[in-house]
C-alpha cells in the first residue's frame, strides 16, 4: 500500500549523526524502558493537553472515533481528520492538501505503518501545519512487548529512544514519554507489583504502546 501524502522524491536529506545524538539525549532522560512512567490510556493524556477552542488534526484517524471521545469532554474544539483510506469520510486524504494550522496533531498507532522515508516526510508535514508551540501526540507499539509490533502491515519498529530521536531531527522537542498499559484491577496490580521483577529480568514489558509528546520548535 502506497501512502500518497507527498512525493517521496522530494524527501529532504536525513542526517544519521543527528538522529544518533538525539537518541542518546533521550536515553539520558529515560535510561531504560522501566524509567518511563505508565498511563492507562492515550485519551487520558490527550485530555490533559487539549484546551477548549483548540484545533485538532487526527492523522490516520480510521473511523474518527476520537472525535466522539473529545466531544464528551469539550464543547468548543475543532476536530478534523486525515487518512488515506477513502472508504471512510475524512476532511483530508493527503497531508499536502492541508493549508490550515492546528494546535494539536494526534497520530495514534500510525507511524509504524510507514517506511522510514515516509515517516520523515509525515513528521515534517506535521511540523509545517502546527501552530507555534503546537503539540504532537504520537503513539506506536512498544517494541519491548513480546508480540505487540508483529502485524503484516507494519514496516518500522520504533524503540522509545529511537522515536524520540526521530522527532527531534524533525524540529520537535520531546516533552515526555509514557508507557500505555490498561487492564482489569487485579491483573494490573499483579503486573505492576508482583510480576514486574520478572519482566525486568527478561527485559519484556507488559505495556502495549509507547506515547510520546512533542512540541513544535521553530526552524
Number of C-alpha atoms within 10 A of each C-alpha: 6 8 16 13 19 16 11 13 7 8 13 11 8 12 9 11 10 14 20 15 14 21 22 17 16 20 17 10 13 17 13 12 22 14 12 17 12 17 18 15 15 20 13 10 17 15 13 8 13 18 15 11 12 16 20 22 26 23 27 21 23 18 14 19 10 15 18 10 12 18 13 8 13 15 10 12 17 17 19 18 22 23 23 19 14 10 9 11 14 20 14 18 20 15 20 14 12 15 8 10 18 22 21 26 25 22 19 21 18 17 26 20 20 20 16 15 14 20 18 22 22 20 19 18 17 26 26 18 21 23 19 15 15 19 27 27 21 22 25 25 27 24 21 20 16 13 11 15 20 12 10 7 10 16 15 14 20 18 17 29 22 18 24 27 24 24 27 24 22 21 17 25 19 21 12 17 26 23 27 23 19 15 11 8 8 9 12 16 13 12 18 15 9 12 14 16 12 12 17 12 8 8 14 15 21 20 23 19 25 28 26 23 22 23 22 25 17 10 8
